[in-house]
Amino acid sequence: MATTSNGNLFRRIRDNILQDDENITIIDSTPLGVMHLGMLLVLFVPFSWFAVGVAAFLYFLRVFALTGGYHRYFSHNAYKTGRVFQFVLAFIGGMSAQLGALWWAAHHRHHHQHSDTNQDIHSPIRRGFFWAHLGWLLCRKYATTELQRIPDFAKYPELRFLDRFHVIPPLVLAFGLYFLGEWLAPRYPGLHTSGWQLVAWGFFVSTVLVYHATFCINSLTHMIGRRRFNTTDHSRNSLLLALVTMGEGWHNNHHRYPVSTRQGFYWWEIDATYYILKALSWLGVVWDIRPPAEKLYREAVEVPVLPIEQAVAAAK
């Protein structure tokens, strides 16, 4: 009897961890948990401004790869580029440990198709802040890539490779930082750096900051800010989030016209990702940059914003 009881208990624990639904599971929560715990490494390594600078550089490099690559290119085809730079964007974006470009873009296309409806994977209006910001990433249901949503890029074997072996880019970054720190330590002692120090700041701290900057677009840009366009969702524009995410905070603009390369529609709406893409277009690296449609400027008005509590109540 005791053996049977223990067996049933084991099966219940196993099923709770492995079931294929929206329950947050231990297994699927482990990678993000490890990354957050990894930040504690900064308490055990010496501090240096060089390491902070590396973390800042890698933050902006990878945010650009996510916003300019994963989002505006792979998700929305907002401009064109060659196959080599396409791979570079996918690899650098992959160093953010947010799975492959195909996985990311397929889920984002689903979000735009069902934004703030019951079918939206991460609507804070329908599901709450925690689920939109982080919770949906911690369950098995959304771990697979729906290739049928992204056939235009799934045809490239190198992108499918990065999608399947998505651990490779972040591991390359982590080991690269360690060996860089170990190489610099005896040669440039004035930098006061080491391998583990660069791993702590350049990999763990920087990556977690990239996480939450990206996750804020799923959550806070549907909760705070102003609305210029009367879209069918609750997307909003926020200067603060635009600064943190290199232009993604102009989310109401984006939801009104997702194919625009530029998300800050006016000169005062800072969009660092667009500026970089524009510069790359002058060099011939990217082309066919899509501007906002002229009709949008005639349509633009200030739309009254419901307090988040009222928006949530209305959604229910």
Buried (B, 14 or more C-beta within 10 A) or exposed (E): EEEEEEEEEEEEEEEEBEEEEBBBBEEBBEBBEEBBEBBEBBEEBEEBEBBBEBBBEBBBBBBBBBBBBBBBBBBBBBBEBEEEBBBBBBBBBBBBBBBBBBBBBBBBBBBBEBBBEEEBBBBBBBBEBEBBBBBBBBBBBBBEBBBEBBEEBBEBEEBBBBBEEBEBBBEEBBEBBBEBBBEBBEEEEEBBBBBBBBBBBBBBBBBBBBBBBBBBBBBBBBBBBEBBBEBEBBBBBBBEBBEBBBBBBBBBBBBBBBEBBBBBBEEEBBBBBBBBBBEBBEEEBBEEBBEBBEEBEEEBEEBEBBEBEEBBEEBE
